[in-house]
């Protein structure tokens, strides 16, 4: 597998695809690819010497490649994919290739419908600060390294295990973490039970003698018979690992972790929210089990700067706080807004949300209505279709009508900057997994307080 010297990625601008592209580029392979449109990520790949083209025509497909890598988001009728299939090229899905890359490595796989990106980034950062080190394939841009791929000299790999399209079933982890199993991707699984079944199957792929760390109280717990299984949570509730002595000062959380191995005190995390404390408890549990000392864990967590678009402070001035997040599921939105409210209990929170996928909006509408109502003001954008065709009757206004709040409205992404400029903003939160993330810099520039506010967030509550 590692003998591939010329690889072409169809959909190279995706977060998972780009991490693999960076891995092979790091190993000296010639890597290039296609993506639908330019982005910050494709520009970064090009700056590294990875060729990216934006013309998906059949005629633009390079012939001199050893392997074609695809993502599930690429339809079978894509002209370049059809060319490679007709010509008999070796073609692998991203998840299949990632499984082959990590097959001979000591693999730490973080799965779950929420929290896996932050948790895997925390684990990778702690290991990078320890003698173990690691190679990491992350589902977001880790701020400390400005990348979603971290190269390491040894045999340890940290992998974000994606449940979409059952991708994580290509992995054979030595250590697995499951952060959550809430219903999602029902367009793939059909129902919540089928998705739970996939997580159980994922647990069955842990190698003999491997270890599972699972958030306490998950519904699949009774179906897992692994002898080396541990639970964690942010609060005790009978879990093996949990946080104690929690206190929050602005956007920094301070806490201890009680574990079967060693009590670790005086941890500091510069990411707000109980959900991030829970992510940190999981990272502590895994790295402690691998032999990383309490001192190194404490120092590493204290220096962890988070992941792009995960409770990211875009700006923080006396006039305006602007936070951006990837949240696109009702549970994630509740955690996000709860974290914002904990820091700013007496300030008006305006949420701009871009729903992601027609099917997810339809299937989880009741949850969205409940979680979105936690904001003081809601601006709902049009649904980002991504890989889907529109579903009749399902649109942003349909969802808006179900949200039990008075201060709600609809807006297009193109109208958003002007709409925000004319609004009375106090704490602005943007959220969604679509192209809203590509508009953050332009929104920041359009909002005058951000241009002249502090560049170093104080995150002081008021």
N, C-alpha and C positions, 0 to 999 in steps of 0.2 A: 504494500500500500504506500509506504513512504518513498517508493521509487518513482512516483509520479513527478515529472519534471516540468510539464506544461499543462496548466489547468485553466479552464474557462468556467467562470461562475455566471449563471443566468439568474440575475437578481442579486448582484454582488453588494448592493447598497443596503441590504437587510442587516439587522444587528447580528444575527447568528451567522449569516453567510460571510460577512466582512471579518468576523473573528477567525473563521477558518482560512479565509484568503490571506489574512495577516500571518497566520501560522505557517502556511506553505511558503509565503514570501520570505519569512524569517529563516526557513530551512534552505533557501537558495533556489527554489523553484521559480519558473516564470509564470506569473499569475496575471490574468486579466479577466475582464467580465463586462457584462451588460447590466444596466439598470434603466428604469423607465424615465427618470429625471434626475438632474443634479441635486445634491444635498451636501450638507456639511460633511457627512460621513464619506461620500464619494470623493469630495475634494481632499479629505485627509488621506484616503487610499492613493489618490493620484500623487499627492505630495510625497508619499512613501515609495513611489516608483511602480505602483500597481496600475495598469492601464484600465480605464473605464470608458466605455462608449455608451451612447444613449440612443442609438439607432438599432432597433430590434429586427431589422430586415434580415431575411435569410442570407442575402448577399454579404452581410457584414459579419457572419459567423466565421471565425478563423478556422482554417482546416488543420493546422499543425498543432493539435492538442492531444494529450494523452488521456485526459479525463474531463468530462463535463459534469459540473455540480449544479444541481437545481434545488429550488425550494418549493414546498407545497403550494406557494402562492402563484407559481408559474403554471398557466393552463397548458394542457396537452396540445392545444392548437397553436401555441406560440411558434412563429415561423422558424426561429433558430432551434428550438427544441425538436421540431418536426424534422429539420435538416439533419441533426445529429442522430436521431432515431433511424431515419431512412438510410443513413450512411453507415450504421452499425458501430458508432462510437461507444466507448465505455461511458455510461451515465450513472451517477449515483445521487441519491437525495442527500441533502446536507446532514441529516440525522444519521444516516447510514455511514457516511464518511467519518463523522465525529466518533461514532462507535468504534470504527476501525482504528482511528488515530489513538484513541485512549485504551484500546483493548489490552495492550501490554504494559499499561501504566497503573500505578496505584491511584484509583479514581475516586474522587469525592464528588458525588452527584447531588445537587440540590433541586428538588422537585416541589411542586405546589402551585396552586392557582394564584396565590399572592405571596409576595415576600421573597421569592427565590432569587431575584436579581440582587437585592440588597444583602441578603444572607450570604450568597456565594461570593459577592465582592468583599464582605467582611472577612470571611474565611480566607480568601486569597490574600488579602492585605496582611492578616495576622501571620500567615505562613511565609509571606515574602519578608516579613520582619524577623523570622525565626531561622534557625539553621536548616530546617526542612526545605524551605523555598517551595515553589510550585510553578507550573504552567497553568494558565487559567483561560477558559473560554466563557466570557460573561455575556449576559443579555442586556447590558447597558454600559455606558461609558463611565468607568471608575475615575472619579475626579483626581485622586492621587496620582494616577498614571496617564490620564487623558486618553485612555484606550479601553477597548473591550477584549483585548488579547494581551495577556501578560506572559512573557517568555521566561522559562526557568531552566536551570541546568540539570535538574534531577529527573526523577521518575514519578513525581507526584503531580496529578492533574486535578484541578477544580473545574467542574462543568455545571452549567445551568441546564437542568434536565427538563426540556419543554414537553408538556403534555399534549400540545396541539398535534393533531394527526398521529397521535400515539408515538411521537418521535422518541420519547425517553425509553421506549422498549428496545432500542438499539444499543443501550448502554449496559455494561456489566460492572456496576460499582463495587468497590470495597467498602465504602462508607456511603450511605444514602441518608438524606434528610428530606422529610416531607413537612412542609410548612402549613399546608391547607389543602382541602379537597372540595371546596365549594363548587357548585355546578357552574360550568362554563363550557364553551365550545360545543354546545348541544347540536350545532349543525353537523358536527363530526360524530358525536357519540350517540345522539338520538335522545338519551335521557340521562338523568343524574346517576342512576344505578350503573349504567354502562361505563360511565366515567370512573366511578368508584372501583369497578372491576379492573380498569386499566391500572389504577394506582396499586391495587393488590398484586397484579401481575408484575408491575415494576419492582415491588418488594421481593418478588420471587426471583428476580434477576440479580439480586445481591449475591456476590460470590460466597462460597462456603467459608465460614469463619468471619464473614463481614459483619458490619454493625449498622443498625438503623436507628436514627434519631427522629422522633416523630412528635409533632405538636400534641400536647395532652388533649384528649377528648375527641380526637378525630373519629368519625363513624366507622372507619375501616379497621380500627384498632383490634376489635375482637376477631378479625379475620386473619390477623398476622401472627404466625406462630414462630417467629425467629427467636432463638435463644438470646442473641445479643441485641436486644431492643431496649431503647431508653426513651423517656418522654421529657418534654420541656415546656415551659410556659412563662409568661412574664410574672404571673402570680402563682403561689404554691399549688393549690388545687390537687395535691397528691402527686405532682410531677417529680421526676428524678432531679431535674435541673430547673431552677426558677430564680427570679430576681427578688431581692429584699432591700430594705432601707432606700426605697425609691424617693428621689426628690428631683424636681425640675426647676431650673433657673433659666428663664427665657427659653431658648431653643436647645439648651444642653440638659441632658438627663444624667443624673448621678445614681448609682445603684451598686449593690453587691450581687454576687451569684453564689447560691448554695448548690453544691453538687456532691455526688458520691465520692468524688476524687479529692477535692480541696475547696474550701471556702475562699472565694476571691473577693476582696473588698476594694472599695474606692475606685470603681470603674466610672469613666466619664465618656459620654457619647454625644457628639455634636450633631445629633439628628433628633428632632422631637417626636413624641408620640409613643404610646405604650406598644404599638405594633413594632416599632423599631427597637425598643428594649427587648421584645420577644425575639426579634431577628438576631440581636446581639447575644442573647442567652444561647440560642442555637449555635452561633459561631464559637462561643466560649466552650460549649459542650464538646463540639467536634475537635477543636484544636487542643483542648485540655486532654482529651482521650488519646490524641496523637503524641502527647508528651511535651507540648509547648508549656513553658513555665508561666506561672501567674504574673510575674513581672513583665514578661514579653507580651502577654495578652493585654495587660493593662496599658502598657505603653502604645501598643499597636492600635487598640480601640480609641485611645485618646488622640491619635494622629489621623484617624480615618476621616476623610472629608466627604464621604457619600458617593452617590451615583447621579449622573446627570438626569434631570427630570424625575428625581425621587425626592420630593419635598425640597426642591432647590430654590433657594432665595435668589431671585433674579436681581432684586434691589431692595434696599431697606433704608428709606429716608424718613425724616419726620413727617413728611406729607403723605407718603404712600409706602406700604409693604406690598411686594409683588412676589408670589410664590408660584412655581410651576411644578406640575406633577404628571406622571404617566397614568394615573388612576383611570381605569376604564371599566370597572366592575363595581356593583353596589357596595360590596364589602370594603373595597379599596377606598371608595369615596367616603364612606363613613369613617374609616380610620384617618384619612387625610383631613377631613373637616373637623374631626374630633381633636386632632393634633393642633390644628390652627386655632381652634377655639380655646384650647388649654393655654396657649401662649398669649392670645389676644381676647380675653373673655369679655371685654367691654367695647370692642370695636366692631364696626360693620364689616361683614365678610361678603364680598361679591364673588360669586363663582361663575366662571365661563367654562362650560363643559361641551366637548365635542363627542357625541356618542360614536362608538366604533362598531361597525357591522350592523346591518339590518336585523340579522337573525338574533344577535345578542340583545339588541334593543327590544325586540319582540319577546324573547324568551324570559328576560329578566326585568320586564317593565315595572312590575310591582316593587321590586327592590330598588330600582333606579328612582322611582317616584318618592319612596321613603327617604333615601339617602340624600338626594338632591335638595329636598326640603329642609335640610339641616343648615343650608346657607341662609343669609339674610336677604340676599338678592341673587337671582339666577338669570344668566344669559345663556340660552341654549342654542348651540350651532346646529347646522345640518348634519345628518349622519354621514360619517366617513365610510364609504362603501368598501374600501380595500379590495379584497379578492371577490366580493359578492356582486350579484345583480340585485337591483332594487326589488323589494317585496311590496306588493300592492297594499296600500293602506297604512304602511309603516313608515312614518317620517318623524321629523323633529316636532312638528306641531301636534301630531298624535300623542307623542310622549308628554309634551308640555301640558296638554289638557288633563293629564292624570296626576300632576304634581300638586299636592295640597298646600300651596303657598300663594300669596297675593302678588308679591314682588317678583314676577317672572316674565320673561319675554324671549322672543326668538330673534336671531340675527344671523346673517351670513358671515362667513369668514372674511370676505372681502369688505364688509361693512364694519367689522369689529373695531379696528383702530379708531375710526371716526366716532363710533358709538361710545367707546371708552373715554375718548377725549372730552366728550360732552357730558360725562357722568360724574357724579360726586363719589369718588373712590376713597376708601380708607385702607382695607386689606383686600387685595385682588388675588384671586387664585385661578389659574388656568389648569385644566385637566383634560386628558384624553390621550389615546394611543395613535391618533391619526396625524394629519399634517399640521395640526395646530402647533406641534413642537417646532416646526420650521419657521413659525411666525414670531417666536418669542423675542428675538433681537429687534425686529422691526416694531413690535408692540412696545418694547422698552424705550426705544428711541422716540416713539410717538407720544409717550407720557412724560411731560416736562419734569415732574418731580424726580423721576428716575435719572434724568440726564444730569441733574445737579445735586442729587442726594448722595449719601455716603456710599462709597464703594466697598466698605467693609461692614457687613451687617452686624448690628449690635443685638438684634432680636429681643430687644427689651419689651416686656409686656406693658400695656397701658390700657 
